[in-house]
Amino acid sequence: MPEIKRALLIVNLHKINAPILAEEITGELRRRNMEVASLVYEGASEANQQVQGDICFSLGGDGTVLYAARTMAPQGIPILPINLGSLGFIAAVHPDEWAQVFDRWIRSDAPISRRFMLEITVERRGRIVASSACLNDAVISASGIAKLIRLQVASEDRIRIGHFRSDGLIVATPTGSTAYSVAAGGPILDPEIEAVIINPICPFTLSNRPMVVPAHETITVEVEEEQRSGVLLTVDGQITEPLEPKDRIFIRKAPYQALLIASDREVFYKVLRSKLNWSGGPDA
C-alpha cells in the first residue's frame, strides 16, 4: 500500500471545469491530511523537472497527460489521468470516479500501465542545443510554405535506413501510434509493448512506408544541407525547436516510463473499439 504524503495537481486552465474539480480534489486530500500542490498547464509548455510528490492528478485531456508524463515520469511519480475533454486514449478516468480510483490505487487494486517513452536530443556542430522527452511522438516537418524536406535516417550502429523526401517524419511510441502517426497511415501498436514507429509524412516516393523498429535502437535523423523550407522539430505536439541544415536528431528509449493509473490496455482497446467502431454496435 503506497504511503501518500504529497499530491500534485496539473490543472488545464483551458478546461472550464478543471479549477472546480481541482478545488474538490484539494479539499478531499487535505481532509485526509495530505499536502497538495498545483501546477498550471495552458496547452504548450516544457515540463517542469523540479517536482516532488507521491501521486499526480492530471485534470484535462490527453494533451495534459502528455505534459504530466514529461514532468512526472523522470521522478517515477504515477499519474491519475482524469478526462475533462472528449473520449481520449490516455486520459481515462471520469471526473465523478476519481475518488474511487484513487482509493483503489491506495489499496494496490488499480491497474498501472507502464508506458515506454523517448528521449530526443538535437546536435548542432557537435554540440547539444536541445533535449526533451516524449510520450507520443517527435515530428520533423517543414516550417515554411515549401513542404518537401530531405532527411537521412539511420538506426543503431549507423545502419542506414534510408533517404526520405517527404513533408516530414514521425517517430512515434506505441502510445503515440493512435495520434498523428495513425492519421498519416501508420500502424496501431499495443500501448504497453516497446517499439518505435518511423513514419514518413506524404513521401515523394510511394515506396517509402512506415516501419516498426526495436525500442532499444537509437534512431538518428540528419537534416540534409539543401532545403527549400525551414525545418521544425515538434515534441508531443507541444514543444517546438527550429532545426538547421546538418543538424542531427537522436531519438532513443528513455530510462524511465510513464506510470498511468487505471489507463491500462483494457481501457485502450475499449476506446479503440469505440472510436473506430470495431465492435459492430454499441460498446458493451
FENWOPE-V748717 format. One record per pair of residues at least 4 apart in sequence whose C-alpha atoms are under 6 Angstrom apart, sorted by the first residue. I is the first residue (numbers start at 1). J is the second residue. D is the distance in whole Angstrom. If there is no record, write none. Layout:
BEGIN
((I | J | D) (I | J | D))
END
This chain:
BEGIN
((1 | 106 | 6) (1 | 107 | 6) (1 | 108 | 6) (2 | 106 | 6) (4 | 54 | 6) (5 | 34 | 5) (6 | 34 | 6) (6 | 35 | 5) (6 | 36 | 6) (6 | 53 | 5) (6 | 54 | 6) (7 | 36 | 5) (7 | 53 | 5) (7 | 54 | 6) (7 | 55 | 5) (7 | 56 | 6) (8 | 36 | 6) (8 | 37 | 5) (8 | 38 | 6) (8 | 56 | 5) (9 | 38 | 5) (9 | 56 | 6) (9 | 57 | 5) (10 | 38 | 6) (10 | 39 | 5) (10 | 40 | 6) (10 | 58 | 5) (10 | 59 | 6) (11 | 40 | 5) (11 | 41 | 6) (11 | 59 | 5) (12 | 41 | 5) (12 | 42 | 6) (12 | 60 | 5) (13 | 42 | 6) (18 | 22 | 6) (22 | 26 | 6) (29 | 34 | 5) (30 | 34 | 5) (44 | 238 | 5) (47 | 70 | 6) (47 | 71 | 5) (48 | 71 | 6) (49 | 71 | 6) (54 | 77 | 6) (55 | 77 | 6) (55 | 78 | 5) (56 | 79 | 5) (57 | 79 | 6) (57 | 80 | 5) (58 | 81 | 5) (58 | 82 | 6) (59 | 82 | 5) (60 | 64 | 5) (60 | 83 | 6) (60 | 84 | 5) (61 | 83 | 5) (61 | 84 | 6) (61 | 85 | 5) (61 | 91 | 6) (62 | 88 | 6) (62 | 90 | 6) (62 | 91 | 5) (65 | 69 | 6) (68 | 72 | 6) (69 | 73 | 5) (69 | 258 | 6) (72 | 77 | 5) (73 | 77 | 6) (73 | 257 | 6) (73 | 258 | 5) (74 | 256 | 6) (78 | 259 | 5) (78 | 260 | 6) (79 | 260 | 5) (79 | 261 | 6) (80 | 261 | 5) (81 | 91 | 5) (82 | 91 | 6) (82 | 93 | 5) (82 | 94 | 6) (82 | 95 | 6) (83 | 91 | 5) (83 | 92 | 6) (83 | 93 | 6) (83 | 94 | 6) (89 | 268 | 6) (92 | 263 | 6) (98 | 102 | 6) (104 | 109 | 5) (104 | 110 | 5) (105 | 109 | 5) (105 | 110 | 5) (110 | 262 | 6) (111 | 262 | 5) (112 | 260 | 6) (112 | 261 | 5) (113 | 259 | 6) (113 | 260 | 5) (113 | 264 | 5) (114 | 257 | 6) (114 | 258 | 6) (114 | 259 | 5) (115 | 192 | 6) (115 | 257 | 5) (115 | 258 | 5) (116 | 257 | 5) (117 | 134 | 6) (117 | 135 | 5) (117 | 254 | 5) (117 | 257 | 6) (118 | 133 | 6) (118 | 134 | 5) (118 | 252 | 6) (118 | 253 | 5) (118 | 254 | 5) (119 | 132 | 6) (119 | 133 | 4) (119 | 251 | 6) (119 | 252 | 5) (119 | 254 | 5) (120 | 131 | 5) (120 | 132 | 5) (120 | 133 | 6) (120 | 250 | 6) (120 | 251 | 5) (121 | 130 | 6) (121 | 131 | 4) (121 | 249 | 6) (121 | 250 | 5) (122 | 128 | 6) (122 | 129 | 6) (122 | 130 | 5) (122 | 248 | 6) (122 | 249 | 5) (123 | 127 | 5) (123 | 128 | 4) (123 | 129 | 6) (123 | 247 | 6) (123 | 248 | 5) (124 | 247 | 5) (134 | 236 | 6) (136 | 172 | 6) (136 | 173 | 6) (136 | 175 | 6) (136 | 176 | 4) (136 | 236 | 5) (137 | 171 | 6) (137 | 172 | 4) (137 | 176 | 6) (137 | 236 | 5) (138 | 170 | 6) (138 | 171 | 5) (138 | 234 | 6) (138 | 235 | 5) (139 | 169 | 6) (139 | 170 | 5) (139 | 233 | 6) (139 | 234 | 5) (140 | 168 | 5) (140 | 169 | 5) (140 | 232 | 6) (140 | 233 | 5) (141 | 168 | 4) (141 | 231 | 6) (141 | 232 | 5) (142 | 147 | 5) (142 | 229 | 6) (142 | 230 | 6) (142 | 231 | 5) (142 | 232 | 6) (143 | 230 | 5) (143 | 231 | 5) (143 | 232 | 6) (144 | 229 | 5) (144 | 230 | 6) (146 | 229 | 5) (147 | 167 | 5) (148 | 166 | 5) (148 | 167 | 5) (149 | 165 | 6) (149 | 166 | 6) (149 | 167 | 6) (150 | 164 | 6) (150 | 165 | 5) (150 | 224 | 6) (151 | 163 | 6) (151 | 164 | 5) (151 | 222 | 6) (151 | 223 | 5) (151 | 224 | 6) (152 | 163 | 5) (152 | 221 | 6) (152 | 222 | 5) (153 | 161 | 5) (153 | 162 | 5) (153 | 220 | 6) (153 | 221 | 5) (154 | 158 | 6) (154 | 159 | 5) (154 | 160 | 4) (154 | 161 | 5) (154 | 219 | 6) (154 | 220 | 5) (155 | 159 | 5) (155 | 218 | 6) (155 | 219 | 5) (156 | 217 | 5) (156 | 218 | 5) (165 | 203 | 6) (165 | 204 | 6) (166 | 201 | 6) (166 | 202 | 6) (166 | 203 | 4) (166 | 204 | 5) (167 | 201 | 5) (167 | 202 | 6) (168 | 200 | 6) (168 | 201 | 5) (169 | 199 | 6) (169 | 200 | 4) (169 | 201 | 6) (170 | 198 | 6) (170 | 199 | 5) (171 | 197 | 6) (171 | 198 | 5) (172 | 176 | 5) (172 | 196 | 6) (172 | 197 | 5) (173 | 196 | 5) (174 | 189 | 5) (174 | 191 | 5) (175 | 191 | 5) (177 | 181 | 6) (177 | 182 | 6) (177 | 188 | 5) (178 | 182 | 5) (178 | 188 | 6) (181 | 186 | 5) (182 | 186 | 4) (186 | 210 | 6) (194 | 215 | 5) (195 | 213 | 6) (195 | 214 | 5) (195 | 215 | 4) (196 | 212 | 6) (196 | 213 | 5) (196 | 215 | 6) (197 | 211 | 6) (197 | 212 | 5) (198 | 210 | 6) (198 | 211 | 5) (199 | 210 | 4) (218 | 251 | 6) (218 | 252 | 5) (219 | 250 | 6) (219 | 251 | 5) (220 | 249 | 6) (220 | 250 | 5) (221 | 248 | 6) (221 | 249 | 5) (222 | 247 | 6) (222 | 248 | 4) (223 | 245 | 5) (223 | 246 | 5) (223 | 247 | 5) (224 | 245 | 6) (224 | 246 | 6) (225 | 245 | 5) (225 | 246 | 6) (231 | 243 | 5) (232 | 241 | 6) (232 | 242 | 5) (232 | 243 | 5) (233 | 240 | 6) (233 | 241 | 5) (234 | 239 | 5) (234 | 240 | 4) (235 | 239 | 5) (263 | 267 | 6) (271 | 275 | 6) (272 | 276 | 6) (273 | 277 | 5) (273 | 278 | 5) (273 | 279 | 6))
END
